[in-house]
Structures are given as structure tokens and as C-alpha cells.
Amino acid sequence: MERILKMWDVTRFHCSNPSEKDVKELVETYDLHEIIEEDISEVNTQDKIDVYDDSIFLVLHFPKFNQWTKAYYSNEFNIILWKNFIISLTTYDTNHIDEIRKDYMEALENWKEDFKMSPYYVLYMMIDVMYDKVLWAITKFKKDLTTLENSVFSTSKMDQNLIKSLMIKKRNAINLKHIMQPQQELLVELWKLSEKMYHGDLDVYFEDLEFKHDKIMSNIAIVTESTDTLFDSYNTVMTVKTNSMVSILTIVTVVVWIMTFLTWLYGMNVDLPGQNIHYTFLVLLWIMFLIWWWMMYVFRKKWRL
């Protein structure tokens, strides 16, 4: 379970998908509040910040992509900060944690300011790298929409796989918005709390996080609108193609109806004009052909089929 890293005077602990035993051990080791234990044990705790005498408990959610379902789901981050400790627990494993650890060690080698050896700077790096991950995911999202757009306007029939892809993209855009939107208020509150509990200058870092969050939300709004527009475009294309097919079927029905009428008329058991003339049948065929040609000419000219 344990992944404890001692970085100068800051101790860093991380655990993915902790079991009940892991949570109990963690609570006893660090003497955590029972409310923190309850929130860690619960699934899908809402984004929140709880302030205690000497610590802060933070719950954030970030999107996690499932390669099999092609959908995003929420990965919960439970973070506890003390003066010299930071504990982080995630519902699902993420390789970005190791990247954060590596980046932090490099930062310690290159800079010696006290605030960069604080749990708050570690927290900043965690949120920052996850925001970068979300921005990268949205960039890929946009590329996928471009590919789907080409498919929408090149398809000639109803494509179930294309519809499924559009629905997945629509659902993913909604999930991204619901996951990321609550963090806007939390960042402001976390900024204020860090100023009270830590005396280093962290303003520039929280400003950077707010900027990235605003950028994420703007891009999510763009992909949401683009997905909705693309879905509407697909429905429009299918409607136009359906109307075109209905028009063609209508033309065929009318033409066949006229031919059927003539056939039915001369199939009656009554005396009809020309029934005893041997070339009457050829004349009827020519009449039906001329009617068909004339109707096709009119329809092509009127609807440009």
C-alpha cells in the first residue's frame, strides 16, 4: 500500500484504490478525523474543502478515459494537507502521480525557495499536471470531432457505428463539464486558505491554475457546442437523404400507377377501342413510355433529381 516519499522536510504519501484495511491503517497512523475517514470510504464524494485545526481535506475529481468504452468517468482525488505532510488517495490509478513525483524532485534540485518544499506546492503540481492532461484530452476530442464531421457528410446511409460514436462524444462532453465545473469555486477557496495557513507566496501558482481551469471550461463549452452541432448536422443530412428517397419513390409510384391503370383498363372484359387491331399493344407501350419520359422530364426539371 505505502508509497511514502521524503522530500527534504516534506513527506508525501499516495495510494490508489485503497481498501478498507488501508483506510483504517491510514487513519490510525496519521490520526485523521472521523469525517475524513468517512469521506475517503464513500464513493463519489462531492468536490469539497474541509478545514481542521492544522490540516485541510480536499476532494477533487478528474476525468479518466476508458479505452474499452471510449468514455470518460470520474477519478476521485482525496487530498489531506498538513504543514509538512501531503496525503493523496485516488479511486483509480494514474501514471501522472509518478510524473509529479519526478517533476517535484527536479524542482527541488533546481530551486531552493521554502515554498517549493511545501505540501501546497506539491498540491499545485498535482492539480496542474491533471489540468494539462485534461487539456490534452480536449485537444484529442476536437480531432475526433473533425474525423466524425468528415464521416457525417460522406455517409450515404444510416450508420449505426457513426451514431454510436456521436452519442459517446455527446456524453463525454457532458461528463467533462460536470467533472470540471465544480472546481472553479474550490480553487478560489483553496487560494484563500493557503494564504492563511502558509506564509509563502503562492499567488502566481493559483493564478496559473485558475487560468488553466478557465481555459478548460472554455474548451469544454466549445466541444459541447460542436458535438451538438455535429449531431444536428447528421440528423439534417439523414433527413435530406430520406426526403430525397421519398421523392424518388413517389415518382416511381406515380409512373407505375399510370402504367397499371392502362393495363387494368385493357384487361376489362368489355369492348374497347382498337382491341381487334394487332398493333394496339405496341401503341399502348409507346403511350406508356412517352408518359413515363414526360413525367421524368418534369420531375427532373422541377426537383433537379
Backbone as numpy.savetxt, mean C-alpha at the origin, in Angstrom:
# Nx Ny Nz CAx CAy CAz Cx Cy Cz
17.45 -14.97 23.73 16.65 -13.77 23.73 17.50 -12.52 23.73
18.52 -12.46 24.52 19.17 -11.18 24.79 20.07 -10.75 23.64
19.94 -9.48 23.33 20.87 -8.82 22.41 21.27 -7.52 23.08
22.19 -7.59 24.00 22.59 -6.42 24.78 23.91 -5.89 24.24
23.93 -4.62 23.96 25.13 -3.99 23.43 25.49 -2.81 24.32
26.69 -2.84 24.85 27.18 -1.75 25.70 27.97 -0.78 24.83
27.43 0.44 24.67 28.06 1.44 23.83 28.45 2.62 24.72
29.72 2.65 25.13 30.21 3.62 26.08 29.37 3.54 27.34
28.63 4.60 27.68 27.83 4.56 28.90 26.36 4.29 28.61
26.04 3.86 27.40 24.66 3.57 27.02 24.52 2.07 26.75
23.54 1.45 27.39 23.27 0.03 27.18 22.05 -0.11 26.29
22.20 -0.90 25.25 21.14 -1.08 24.25 20.68 -2.53 24.29
19.35 -2.73 24.36 18.78 -4.07 24.38 17.68 -4.15 23.33
17.69 -5.24 22.56 16.64 -5.43 21.56 16.20 -6.89 21.52
14.90 -7.09 21.27 14.34 -8.44 21.17 13.19 -8.42 20.18
13.14 -9.41 19.29 12.06 -9.53 18.31 11.14 -10.68 18.71
9.84 -10.41 18.58 8.81 -11.41 18.89 9.05 -12.07 20.26
9.06 -11.29 21.33 9.34 -11.86 22.66 8.21 -12.78 23.13
8.59 -13.85 23.79 7.61 -14.76 24.38 7.17 -14.23 25.74
6.21 -14.88 26.35 5.75 -14.48 27.69 6.89 -14.59 28.70
7.69 -15.63 28.54 8.83 -15.81 29.44 9.83 -14.67 29.27
10.06 -14.27 28.02 10.99 -13.17 27.76 10.50 -11.87 28.38
9.21 -11.63 28.25 8.63 -10.41 28.82 8.74 -10.41 30.34
8.45 -11.53 30.96 8.55 -11.64 32.42 9.97 -11.40 32.89
10.91 -12.01 32.19 12.32 -11.85 32.54 12.75 -10.39 32.37
12.28 -9.76 31.33 12.63 -8.36 31.07 12.06 -7.45 32.15
10.82 -7.70 32.55 10.17 -6.89 33.57 10.90 -7.01 34.91
11.26 -8.24 35.26 11.96 -8.46 36.53 13.37 -7.88 36.52
14.05 -8.00 35.38 15.44 -7.51 35.29 15.52 -6.01 35.41
14.61 -5.31 34.71 14.67 -3.85 34.65 13.60 -3.18 35.50
12.86 -3.99 36.26 11.84 -3.46 37.18 10.88 -2.52 36.45
10.28 -3.05 35.40 9.37 -2.25 34.58 8.00 -2.14 35.25
7.31 -1.07 34.93 5.97 -0.84 35.46 5.01 -1.88 34.89
3.99 -2.23 35.68 3.04 -3.27 35.24 2.26 -2.84 34.00
2.04 -1.54 33.82 1.35 -1.06 32.62 2.20 -1.31 31.39
3.52 -1.11 31.53 4.43 -1.39 30.41 4.39 -2.88 30.08
4.40 -3.71 31.10 4.32 -5.16 30.87 3.04 -5.52 30.13
1.94 -4.91 30.53 0.66 -5.18 29.88 0.65 -4.74 28.42
1.20 -3.56 28.15 1.23 -3.05 26.77 2.14 -3.89 25.88
3.27 -4.36 26.44 4.18 -5.19 25.66 3.53 -6.53 25.34
2.78 -7.07 26.28 2.15 -8.38 26.09 0.98 -8.33 25.13
0.30 -7.18 25.08 -0.86 -7.05 24.20 -0.42 -6.96 22.74
-1.35 -7.36 21.86 -1.10 -7.27 20.43 -1.80 -6.04 19.88
-1.12 -5.32 18.97 -1.69 -4.15 18.31 -2.07 -3.04 19.29
-1.15 -2.73 20.20 -1.34 -1.58 21.07 -1.27 -0.30 20.23
-2.14 0.65 20.51 -2.14 1.89 19.75 -0.87 2.70 20.01
-0.50 3.53 19.02 0.66 4.40 19.21 0.44 5.29 20.43
1.47 5.38 21.29 1.29 6.13 22.54 2.64 6.49 23.14
2.59 7.43 24.09 3.75 7.78 24.90 3.30 7.83 26.35
3.96 7.07 27.21 3.72 7.11 28.65 4.99 7.60 29.34
4.81 8.53 30.24 5.95 9.12 30.96 5.92 8.66 32.41
7.06 8.14 32.87 7.21 7.72 34.26 8.28 8.60 34.92
8.58 8.31 36.17 9.49 9.19 36.92 10.84 9.36 36.23
11.40 8.27 35.76 12.74 8.35 35.17 12.82 7.68 33.81
11.69 7.44 33.20 11.70 6.72 31.91 10.53 7.15 31.03
10.64 6.77 29.78 9.59 7.02 28.79 9.28 5.70 28.09
7.99 5.40 27.96 7.58 4.21 27.21 6.88 4.67 25.94
7.36 4.16 24.83 6.89 4.62 23.52 6.46 3.42 22.68
5.30 3.55 22.04 4.80 2.53 21.11 4.63 3.16 19.74
5.32 2.59 18.76 5.22 3.05 17.37 4.95 1.85 16.47
4.41 2.13 15.31 4.16 1.07 14.33 4.78 1.48 12.98
5.40 0.49 12.34 5.98 0.71 11.02 5.52 -0.41 10.09
5.41 -0.11 8.80 4.94 -1.14 7.86 5.96 -2.24 7.63
5.46 -3.46 7.53 6.28 -4.64 7.22 5.68 -5.30 5.99
6.52 -5.56 4.98 6.02 -6.10 3.72 6.07 -7.62 3.72
4.96 -8.24 3.31 4.89 -9.69 3.20 5.11 -10.09 1.74
6.18 -10.83 1.47 6.53 -11.19 0.10 5.50 -12.12 -0.53
4.79 -12.89 0.29 3.84 -13.87 -0.25 2.51 -13.23 -0.61
1.98 -12.40 0.29 0.69 -11.77 0.03 0.82 -10.43 -0.68
2.05 -9.90 -0.79 2.31 -8.60 -1.41 1.59 -7.46 -0.68
1.39 -7.64 0.61 0.65 -6.65 1.40 1.50 -6.15 2.56
1.17 -4.95 3.05 1.84 -4.38 4.21 1.00 -4.65 5.46
1.69 -5.02 6.53 1.03 -5.13 7.82 1.87 -4.40 8.86
1.32 -4.22 10.03 1.94 -3.36 11.03 2.94 -4.14 11.89
4.14 -3.57 12.03 5.16 -4.12 12.91 5.29 -3.19 14.12
4.90 -3.69 15.28 4.86 -2.85 16.48 6.24 -2.74 17.13
6.62 -1.50 17.46 7.86 -1.22 18.18 7.51 -0.73 19.58
7.95 -1.46 20.61 7.83 -1.01 21.99 9.21 -0.56 22.46
9.31 0.70 22.87 10.62 1.28 23.21 10.56 1.90 24.60
11.56 1.58 25.42 11.65 2.12 26.78 12.98 2.84 26.91
12.94 4.09 27.37 14.15 4.90 27.50 14.39 5.29 28.95
15.64 5.07 29.39 16.13 5.62 30.64 17.28 6.56 30.32
17.92 7.02 31.36 19.05 7.93 31.15 20.18 7.25 30.40
20.47 5.99 30.75 21.58 5.28 30.12 21.15 3.95 29.49
19.84 3.75 29.33 19.35 2.51 28.78 18.33 2.80 27.68
18.29 1.92 26.70 17.19 1.91 25.73 16.85 0.46 25.41
15.59 0.12 25.59 15.10 -1.23 25.32 14.10 -1.14 24.16
14.24 -2.00 23.19 13.32 -2.02 22.06 12.87 -3.45 21.79
11.57 -3.59 21.58 10.99 -4.89 21.27 10.08 -4.74 20.05
10.18 -5.66 19.11 9.37 -5.60 17.90 8.56 -6.88 17.75
7.39 -6.75 17.15 6.55 -7.92 16.92 7.19 -8.85 15.91
7.76 -8.27 14.85 8.42 -9.05 13.81 9.88 -8.62 13.69
10.68 -9.55 13.27 12.11 -9.26 13.13 12.34 -8.29 11.97
13.34 -7.45 12.12 13.71 -6.52 11.06 15.22 -6.39 11.01
15.76 -6.52 9.82 17.22 -6.45 9.68 17.74 -5.03 9.83
16.84 -4.05 9.89 17.27 -2.66 10.04 17.84 -2.39 11.45
17.49 -3.23 12.41 18.02 -3.06 13.77 19.54 -3.23 13.76
20.03 -4.24 13.06 21.48 -4.44 12.97 22.15 -3.28 12.23
21.47 -2.72 11.25 22.02 -1.56 10.55 22.13 -0.36 11.49
21.14 -0.20 12.34 21.17 0.89 13.31 22.34 0.72 14.26
22.54 -0.50 14.71 23.64 -0.78 15.63 24.99 -0.46 14.97
25.13 -0.88 13.72 26.37 -0.61 12.99 26.59 0.89 12.80
25.52 1.60 12.40 25.63 3.05 12.20 25.96 3.76 13.50
25.39 3.29 14.61 25.65 3.93 15.89 27.10 3.76 16.30
27.65 2.58 16.09 29.04 2.34 16.43 29.96 3.23 15.59
29.60 3.41 14.30 30.40 4.30 13.46 30.28 5.74 13.92
29.08 6.11 14.38 28.89 7.48 14.87 29.73 7.72 16.13
29.83 6.73 16.98 30.62 6.88 18.20 32.10 7.03 17.88
32.54 6.40 16.81 33.95 6.50 16.44 34.29 7.86 15.83
33.30 8.47 15.17 33.56 9.71 14.45 33.21 10.97 15.25
32.26 10.85 16.17 31.84 12.02 16.95 31.89 11.66 18.44
32.17 12.67 19.25 32.33 12.42 20.68 31.37 13.24 21.53
30.41 13.93 20.90 29.48 14.74 21.69 28.63 13.84 22.58
28.32 14.37 23.78 27.59 13.55 24.74 26.22 13.12 24.24
25.52 14.03 23.52 24.16 13.70 23.11 24.13 12.52 22.14
25.23 12.26 21.45 25.26 11.13 20.54 25.56 9.83 21.25
25.77 9.89 22.54 25.93 8.68 23.32 24.73 8.52 24.25
23.59 9.07 23.86 22.39 9.02 24.69 21.37 8.07 24.08
20.47 7.53 24.89 19.39 6.70 24.35 18.52 7.45 23.36
18.44 8.79 23.53 17.59 9.58 22.63 18.17 9.62 21.22
19.49 9.63 21.13 20.08 9.59 19.81 19.89 8.21 19.17
19.96 7.17 19.98 19.67 5.82 19.47 18.24 5.75 18.98
17.32 6.35 19.75 15.92 6.38 19.35 15.76 7.12 18.02
16.46 8.25 17.90 16.40 9.00 16.65 16.86 8.15 15.47
17.94 7.42 15.66 18.47 6.59 14.57 17.50 5.47 14.22
16.82 4.90 15.23 15.85 3.85 14.96 14.70 4.38 14.11
14.14 5.50 14.52 13.01 6.07 13.78 13.47 6.54 12.41
14.64 7.13 12.35 15.15 7.66 11.08 15.34 6.56 10.05
15.94 5.45 10.45 16.19 4.37 9.49 14.88 3.72 9.06
13.88 3.67 9.95 12.59 3.12 9.57 11.86 4.06 8.62
12.01 5.36 8.82 11.42 6.32 7.89 12.06 6.20 6.50
13.37 6.02 6.48 14.05 5.82 5.20 13.53 4.56 4.50
13.26 3.54 5.29 12.72 2.30 4.73 11.34 2.54 4.13
10.50 3.31 4.82 9.16 3.60 4.32 9.23 4.42 3.03
10.13 5.41 3.00 10.29 6.22 1.78 10.74 5.36 0.60
11.64 4.44 0.86 12.08 3.52 -0.20 10.91 2.66 -0.68
10.09 2.19 0.27 8.94 1.36 -0.08 7.94 2.14 -0.93
7.73 3.41 -0.60 6.80 4.24 -1.37 7.34 4.48 -2.77
8.66 4.66 -2.91 9.26 4.81 -4.23 9.00 3.58 -5.09
9.17 2.40 -4.50 8.88 1.15 -5.23 7.38 1.07 -5.54
6.56 1.55 -4.62 5.11 1.57 -4.80 4.77 2.36 -6.07
5.40 3.50 -6.25 5.14 4.35 -7.42 5.56 3.64 -8.71
6.69 2.96 -8.68 7.14 2.22 -9.87 6.16 1.12 -10.23
5.64 0.43 -9.22 4.64 -0.62 -9.46 3.37 -0.04 -10.08
2.99 1.15 -9.64 1.80 1.80 -10.20 2.00 2.14 -11.67
3.23 2.56 -12.03 3.52 2.85 -13.42 3.39 1.60 -14.28
3.88 0.48 -13.78 3.75 -0.79 -14.50 2.28 -1.19 -14.64
1.51 -1.03 -13.56 0.09 -1.36 -13.61 -0.66 -0.44 -14.57
-0.25 0.82 -14.63 -0.90 1.76 -15.54 -0.72 1.31 -16.99
0.47 0.86 -17.34 0.70 0.35 -18.69 -0.16 -0.88 -18.97
-0.33 -1.71 -17.97 -1.15 -2.92 -18.13 -2.63 -2.57 -18.30
-3.08 -1.55 -17.56 -4.49 -1.14 -17.64 -4.87 -0.71 -19.05
-4.02 0.08 -19.69 -4.35 0.62 -21.01 -3.95 -0.30 -22.16
-3.29 -1.40 -21.84 -2.92 -2.35 -22.89 -3.79 -3.60 -22.88
-4.55 -3.79 -21.81 -5.38 -4.99 -21.72 -6.59 -4.88 -22.63
-6.99 -6.00 -23.19 -8.15 -6.02 -24.10 -9.33 -6.76 -23.52
-9.18 -7.29 -22.32 -10.27 -8.03 -21.69 -10.12 -7.94 -20.17
-11.14 -8.41 -19.50 -11.12 -8.40 -18.04 -10.03 -9.33 -17.53
-9.11 -8.77 -16.73 -7.96 -9.53 -16.23 -8.07 -9.62 -14.71
-8.32 -10.82 -14.21 -8.49 -11.01 -12.77 -7.21 -10.72 -12.00
-6.06 -11.09 -12.55 -4.79 -10.81 -11.88 -4.53 -9.32 -11.78
-4.90 -8.58 -12.81 -4.73 -7.13 -12.79 -5.65 -6.50 -11.76
-6.88 -6.98 -11.69 -7.82 -6.47 -10.68 -7.30 -6.76 -9.28
-6.77 -7.96 -9.08 -6.22 -8.33 -7.77 -5.06 -7.43 -7.40
-4.18 -7.15 -8.36 -3.03 -6.28 -8.09 -3.49 -4.87 -7.72
-4.50 -4.38 -8.43 -5.02 -3.04 -8.13 -5.63 -2.99 -6.73
-6.36 -4.05 -6.36 -6.97 -4.09 -5.03 -5.92 -4.15 -3.93
-4.84 -4.92 -4.19 -3.76 -5.01 -3.20 -3.10 -3.64 -3.02
-2.84 -2.95 -4.14 -2.23 -1.62 -4.06 -3.15 -0.65 -3.33
-4.42 -0.74 -3.57 -5.38 0.14 -2.91 -5.38 -0.11 -1.40
-5.37 -1.39 -1.02 -5.34 -1.74 0.40 -4.02 -1.33 1.04
-2.90 -1.50 0.33 -1.60 -1.12 0.87 -1.51 0.37 1.12
-2.06 1.18 0.21 -2.04 2.63 0.39 -2.81 3.03 1.64
-3.94 2.38 1.87 -4.74 2.66 3.07 -3.99 2.23 4.33
-3.37 1.04 4.27 -2.62 0.55 5.44 -1.45 1.46 5.78
-0.72 1.91 4.77 0.40 2.82 5.02 -0.07 4.10 5.70
-1.17 4.62 5.26 -1.70 5.85 5.85 -2.09 5.63 7.31
-2.79 4.54 7.58 -3.24 4.27 8.95 -2.07 3.96 9.89
-1.00 3.38 9.37 0.15 3.05 10.20 0.97 4.30 10.54
1.18 5.16 9.55 2.10 6.28 9.72 1.44 7.55 10.26
0.18 7.76 10.02 -0.46 9.03 10.38 -0.42 9.35 11.87
-0.64 8.38 12.79 -0.65 8.72 14.23 0.69 9.23 14.77
1.78 9.04 14.04 3.09 9.41 14.56 3.35 10.91 14.52
2.53 11.65 13.80 2.75 13.09 13.68 2.67 13.77 15.04
1.62 13.49 15.79 1.47 14.10 17.12 2.48 13.53 18.11
2.81 12.24 17.96 3.76 11.63 18.90 5.15 12.23 18.78
5.55 12.59 17.57 6.88 13.18 17.38 6.98 14.52 18.10
5.92 15.32 18.03 5.91 16.61 18.71 6.00 16.41 20.22
5.21 15.47 20.73 5.22 15.20 22.17 6.55 14.63 22.62
7.12 13.74 21.82 8.42 13.15 22.15 9.50 14.21 22.15
9.44 15.14 21.24 10.39 16.25 21.17 10.35 17.06 22.47
9.15 17.38 22.94 9.00 18.15 24.17 9.52 17.37 25.38
9.22 16.08 25.43 9.67 15.27 26.56 11.19 15.13 26.59
11.80 14.98 25.42 13.25 14.83 25.37 13.94 16.10 25.86
13.35 17.27 25.61 13.93 18.53 26.09 13.89 18.62 27.61
12.85 18.03 28.21 12.72 18.07 29.66 13.61 17.05 30.35
13.76 15.88 29.73 14.46 14.78 30.39 15.91 14.65 29.97
16.28 15.36 28.89 17.66 15.29 28.42 18.13 16.69 28.07
19.33 17.03 28.50 19.81 18.41 28.38 20.61 18.66 27.10
20.81 17.65 26.30 21.54 17.86 25.04 20.64 18.51 23.99
21.25 19.00 22.94 20.53 19.67 21.86 20.14 18.64 20.80
18.86 18.28 20.82 18.36 17.29 19.87 17.39 17.90 18.86
17.25 19.21 18.86 16.25 19.86 18.01 16.43 19.52 16.54
17.67 19.57 16.07 17.92 19.35 14.66 17.53 17.94 14.22
17.64 16.98 15.14 17.30 15.60 14.81 15.78 15.39 14.75
15.08 15.97 15.71 13.62 15.84 15.68 13.01 16.64 14.53
13.64 17.75 14.16 13.20 18.49 12.99 13.36 17.63 11.73
14.45 16.88 11.69 14.68 15.99 10.56 13.62 14.90 10.51
13.25 14.34 11.67 12.21 13.32 11.72 10.86 13.88 11.29
10.53 15.08 11.73 9.28 15.69 11.34 9.23 15.95 9.83
10.37 16.39 9.28 10.44 16.63 7.84 10.21 15.33 7.07
10.86 14.25 7.51 10.70 12.97 6.82 9.28 12.44 6.97
8.70 12.64 8.14 7.32 12.17 8.34 6.37 12.93 7.43
6.54 14.23 7.33 5.70 15.03 6.43 5.88 14.56 4.98
7.12 14.25 4.63 7.39 13.77 3.27 6.72 12.42 3.04
6.76 11.56 4.04 6.11 10.25 3.93 4.60 10.41 3.74
3.99 11.26 4.55 2.54 11.45 4.46 2.15 12.07 3.12
2.96 12.98 2.61 2.68 13.59 1.31 2.75 12.54 0.20
3.76 11.70 0.28 3.90 10.65 -0.74 2.81 9.59 -0.63
2.38 9.29 0.60 1.28 8.35 0.78 0.00 8.92 0.17
-0.22 10.22 0.38 -1.40 10.86 -0.22 -1.35 10.78 -1.74
-0.14 10.94 -2.30 0.01 10.88 -3.76 -0.28 9.47 -4.28
0.30 8.45 -3.64 0.09 7.08 -4.12 -1.36 6.64 -3.89
-1.98 7.14 -2.82 -3.39 6.81 -2.58 -4.26 7.38 -3.69
-4.03 8.65 -4.02 -4.79 9.28 -5.09 -4.50 8.62 -6.44
-3.23 8.29 -6.67 -2.85 7.64 -7.93 -3.49 6.26 -8.06
-3.54 5.53 -6.94 -4.16 4.20 -6.96 -5.65 4.30 -7.24
-6.32 5.25 -6.57 -7.74 5.44 -6.82 -8.01 5.83 -8.27
-7.19 6.74 -8.80 -7.34 7.18 -10.18 -7.12 6.03 -11.15
-6.10 5.21 -10.87 -5.80 4.07 -11.73 -6.94 3.06 -11.70
-7.50 2.85 -10.52 -8.62 1.91 -10.39 -9.84 2.43 -11.17
-10.11 3.73 -11.05 -11.21 4.33 -11.80 -10.95 4.26 -13.30
-9.69 4.46 -13.70 -9.34 4.39 -15.12 -9.58 2.98 -15.66
-9.24 1.98 -14.86 -9.47 0.60 -15.29 -10.96 0.34 -15.48
-11.77 0.82 -14.52 -13.22 0.66 -14.65 -13.74 1.37 -15.89
-13.19 2.55 -16.18 -13.62 3.30 -17.36 -13.25 2.56 -18.64
-12.01 2.05 -18.70 -11.56 1.31 -19.88 -12.44 0.09 -20.11
-12.73 -0.65 -19.03 -13.57 -1.83 -19.16 -14.99 -1.46 -19.58
-15.49 -0.34 -19.08 -16.83 0.12 -19.46 -16.89 0.48 -20.94
-15.86 1.20 -21.42 -15.80 1.57 -22.84 -15.74 0.32 -23.72
-14.91 -0.64 -23.33 -14.78 -1.86 -24.12 -16.09 -2.66 -24.09
-16.76 -2.66 -22.93 -18.04 -3.36 -22.83 -19.08 -2.70 -23.71
-19.13 -1.38 -23.68 -20.08 -0.64 -24.53 -19.81 -0.90 -26.00
-18.52 -0.97 -26.35 -18.17 -1.25 -27.74 -18.65 -2.63 -28.16
-18.48 -3.61 -27.26 -18.94 -4.96 -27.57 -20.46 -5.01 -27.68
-21.14 -4.28 -26.81 -22.60 -4.24 -26.86 -23.07 -3.62 -28.17
-22.37 -2.57 -28.62 -22.72 -1.93 -29.90 -22.57 -2.91 -31.05
-21.47 -3.65 -31.05 -21.25 -4.63 -32.12 -22.32 -5.71 -32.09
-22.64 -6.20 -30.89 -23.68 -7.22 -30.77 -25.04 -6.69 -31.22
-25.30 -5.43 -30.94 -26.56 -4.82 -31.38 -26.65 -4.78 -32.90
-25.54 -4.40 -33.55 -25.49 -4.35 -35.01 -25.73 -5.75 -35.59
-25.04 -6.73 -35.05 -25.19 -8.10 -35.53 -26.63 -8.57 -35.35
-27.23 -8.22 -34.21 -28.60 -8.64 -33.92 -29.58 -8.05 -34.94
-29.40 -6.75 -35.24 -30.31 -6.09 -36.18 -30.17 -6.69 -37.57
-28.92 -6.88 -38.02 -28.69 -7.45 -39.35 -29.27 -8.85 -39.45
-28.99 -9.68 -38.46 -29.50 -11.05 -38.47 -31.02 -11.05 -38.40
-31.59 -10.08 -37.69 -33.05 -10.03 -37.56 -33.71 -9.79 -38.92
-33.13 -8.89 -39.71 -33.69 -8.61 -41.04 -33.61 -9.86 -41.92
-32.45 -10.52 -41.90 -32.32 -11.75 -42.68 -33.29 -12.81 -42.20
-33.44 -12.91 -40.89 -34.38 -13.89 -40.33 -35.80 -13.57 -40.75
-36.14 -12.27 -40.80 -37.50 -11.87 -41.20 -37.79 -12.30 -42.63
-36.84 -12.04 -43.56 -37.05 -12.42 -44.95 -37.16 -13.94 -45.09
-36.30 -14.65 -44.35 -36.36 -16.12 -44.40 -37.69 -16.62 -43.86
-38.14 -16.02 -42.77 -39.43 -16.42 -42.19 -40.58 -16.10 -43.13
-40.50 -14.92 -43.81 -41.58 -14.49 -44.70 -41.78 -15.47 -45.86
-40.66 -15.89 -46.46 -40.77 -16.79 -47.59 -40.84 -18.26 -47.16
-40.90 -18.47 -45.90 -41.11 -19.82 -45.40 -42.56 -20.09 -45.06
-43.45 -19.10 -45.27 -44.87 -19.26 -44.97 -45.57 -20.12 -46.04
-46.58 -20.85 -45.65 -47.34 -21.72 -46.55 -48.47 -20.95 -47.24
-48.13 -19.84 -47.88 -49.09 -19.03 -48.64 -48.41 -18.63 -49.95
-49.22 -18.20 -50.88 -48.68 -17.76 -52.16 -47.99 -16.40 -51.98
-46.73 -16.33 -52.42 -45.94 -15.10 -52.31 -45.45 -14.71 -53.70
-45.21 -13.39 -53.90 -44.74 -12.95 -55.20 -43.39 -13.57 -55.57
-43.31 -14.11 -56.77 -42.05 -14.64 -57.29 -41.68 -16.00 -56.78
-42.57 -16.68 -56.07 -42.18 -17.96 -55.50 -42.02 -19.05 -56.56
-42.58 -18.83 -57.72 -42.46 -19.82 -58.78 -41.34 -19.47 -59.77
-40.62 -18.38 -59.52 -39.52 -17.98 -60.40 -38.23 -18.58 -59.83
-37.43 -19.23 -60.69 -36.28 -19.99 -60.20 -35.16 -19.10 -59.65
-35.07 -17.83 -60.06 -33.98 -16.97 -59.55 -34.42 -16.07 -58.39
-35.62 -16.29 -57.87 -36.10 -15.50 -56.72 -35.18 -15.67 -55.51
-34.69 -16.87 -55.31 -33.82 -17.13 -54.15 -32.54 -16.29 -54.23
-31.97 -16.20 -55.46 -30.75 -15.40 -55.62 -31.04 -13.91 -55.40
-32.21 -13.49 -55.84 -32.60 -12.09 -55.63 -32.72 -11.79 -54.14
-33.32 -12.71 -53.39 -33.45 -12.51 -51.95 -32.08 -12.45 -51.28
-31.18 -13.31 -51.72 -29.83 -13.26 -51.16 -29.16 -11.92 -51.43
-29.32 -11.42 -52.65 -28.73 -10.12 -52.97 -29.39 -9.00 -52.16
-30.68 -9.08 -51.98 -31.37 -8.05 -51.17 -30.84 -8.07 -49.74
-30.68 -9.27 -49.16 -30.16 -9.37 -47.79 -28.72 -8.86 -47.71
-27.93 -9.17 -48.73 -26.55 -8.70 -48.74 -26.49 -7.18 -48.83
-27.32 -6.57 -49.69 -27.34 -5.12 -49.82 -27.81 -4.45 -48.54
-28.80 -5.03 -47.88 -29.26 -4.48 -46.58 -28.15 -4.56 -45.55
-27.46 -5.69 -45.52 -26.36 -5.85 -44.57 -25.26 -4.84 -44.84
-24.89 -4.70 -46.13 -23.83 -3.76 -46.49 -24.21 -2.32 -46.15
-25.46 -1.97 -46.43 -25.92 -0.60 -46.16 -25.92 -0.31 -44.65
-26.38 -1.25 -43.83 -26.43 -1.04 -42.38 -25.02 -0.97 -41.80
-24.12 -1.80 -42.31 -22.75 -1.73 -41.83 -22.11 -0.40 -42.19
-22.43 0.09 -43.39 -21.90 1.38 -43.80 -22.41 2.51 -42.90
-23.69 2.47 -42.60 -24.28 3.49 -41.72 -23.69 3.42 -40.33
-23.56 2.21 -39.79 -23.02 2.07 -38.43 -21.57 2.47 -38.35
-20.80 2.11 -39.36 -19.38 2.48 -39.36 -19.21 3.99 -39.44
-20.05 4.62 -40.24 -19.96 6.07 -40.39 -20.43 6.79 -39.14
-21.45 6.26 -38.50 -22.03 6.95 -37.33 -21.20 6.73 -36.08
-20.76 5.48 -35.84 -20.01 5.17 -34.62 -18.52 4.95 -34.86
-18.14 4.97 -36.13 -16.72 4.80 -36.48 -16.18 3.49 -35.93
-16.88 2.44 -36.16 -16.46 1.14 -35.65 -15.31 0.59 -36.48
